[in-house]
């Protein structure tokens, strides 16, 4: 696979919002891998064929519509679960001093609240570890052995699905697979950044931005469907363009505008994510504790900026 061409700023945003490009087909990667190795990746392919970020044209439209319907069906439950989870998170933070593990104490409970709501209509239960590990399948350097292991776990889960529910359950699973890392890690990265920017300031005195301060998903890829000119440069049909959607060199307004993508693939988790950010920041506004930055460990595992540790420190006056 050739290295993608990197586009930034206006060029990137133009491509992201345009309908003249296809997405990269992850299912085709697994079809080709299965062909080359003789290994059965049919469960991974079954799922990748339903992930809207890897679909284009009419198939994308139809899949996105079905997924949006299944999202709408549990929307109220997601909101009430999240509301209850954030109330607990805020109470926990208000009673805490010292090091706070942001992933464990803030991101995880909020994510579990969404996951339980999205899966609440189904009798089958999905192991949360499976949802968390499926996005590893997007990593270009992942070993074949690990790919196969995740494929087999998806396959075992598919086997538990009643046939008449399979389509709906796969939509729900797809929604979760695309949400888990961006949401959990963007919460952690945003917290860590707020702590650095407001070192020693009381949570109640911070001027919270209206959206996430940082993002775990900073680019989206598109494939040119014909020869194109972007920013005065020609790109041949078939070129993979990597569009930097979020970057420290951009203004806060631009980062906020493109945080969730744009155009046909605009994030379906945007409403619940913004609701979470709003609820979290208004809850923090009521806590008179001082915040300091703590240890953060990051690693870039395409396409995500992964957070393996993220601490902030809370102190009483
Ligand atoms: C701060 C949190 C989040 C960020 C920064 C984020 C970012 C993005 C971005 C940039 C895209 C566009 C991808 C593209 O154009 O190829 C996207 C798509 C998507 N996101 Fe999110 N996302 C977040 C949270 C969520 C959550 C919580 C969910 C679901 C639980 C979710 C579900 C989706 C889905 C289903 C799509 C695919 C839309 C399509 O291709 O039609 N996201 N997200």
Boltz pocket constraint, residues with backbone or C-beta under 6 A from the ligand:
constraints:
  - pocket:
      binder: B
      contacts: [[A, 16], [A, 23], [A, 51], [A, 52], [A, 53], [A, 54], [A, 60], [A, 64], [A, 67], [A, 114], [A, 174], [A, 175], [A, 176], [A, 178], [A, 179], [A, 180], [A, 182], [A, 183], [A, 186], [A, 187], [A, 212], [A, 214], [A, 215], [A, 216], [A, 217], [A, 219], [A, 220], [A, 221], [A, 245], [A, 258], [A, 259], [A, 260], [A, 261], [A, 262], [A, 264], [A, 265], [A, 266], [A, 267], [A, 268], [A, 269], [A, 270], [A, 272], [A, 273]]
      max_distance: 6.0
